[in-house]
Amino acid sequence: MKIEIWSDFVCPFCYIGKRRLEMALDKFEYKDEVEITFRSFELDPSAQKKYDENIHQLIAKKYGIPVEQAKASNDQLVEQAKTLGLEYNFDTLIPTNTFDAHRLSHYGKSEGKMNELSERILKAYFTDSLDLSDHTVLSKLAGEVGLDSKKALEILSTDQYALDVRKDEERASALRISGVPFFVFNNKYAVSGAQSSDLFLDVLKKVRNEELSSPVIEFLTEKLDKDDSESNTCSDGKCEI
């Protein structure tokens, strides 16, 4: 079984959705037969590498809401993350552009380390408050998951893997994906947003028991909990462009 996940490293629901899928896989009898591939998706391709404002101020500006309201929404996400064992530190995270982080993830893919690297980059952003636009930071993260940090730094100094990122984004556009996380199972079924682990488990079982040749995308969703639906930073369990 093949699962493709479109996500961005600065999307809070992408980390939550990733963890919920993993929880479902832990209960799935055929977990070892599942191949997961992360696909690049930039929520804001024009994002700057450096900002003077913090994340609360940037969200307030983007959505035209008071800073206090933006912070309250982020605080709700912090509590959601805690239920999954994730620690979000919105007050100290560093908003930035993620294109280079996505390029690095494709280097990880070439070495069979994409899953481990994606997890480390998400933690670096949401928990460790590291700058994902800093090539030295990114190369160190690569080294932490068993990749060659020197080679990673060399790759980041060029435009290597840029085309791979663009190809993922072009496919997302073809599938009319406008928000992440977005999960595609065997090119047949799609789950949009950070759905519950129970729903993910139902989809895994459904896909396992069916013919998997049809390329038609069918959306499988469920009503999100109140915290998800009231978030001003992201809605419907996903972050939109």
Secondary structure, DSSP 8 states (H G I E B T S, - for coil): -EEEEEE-TT-HHHHHHHHHHHHHHHT-TTGGG-EEEEEE--S-TT--S--SS-HHHHHHHHHT--HHHHHHHHHHHHHHHHTTT----TTT------HHHHHHHHHHHHTT-HHHHHHHHHHHHHTS---TT-HHHHHHHHHHTTS-HHHHHHHHTTTTTHHHHHHHHHHHHHTT--EE-EEEETTTEEEESS--HHHHHHHHHHHHTS-------EE------HHHHH-SSSBTTBEE-
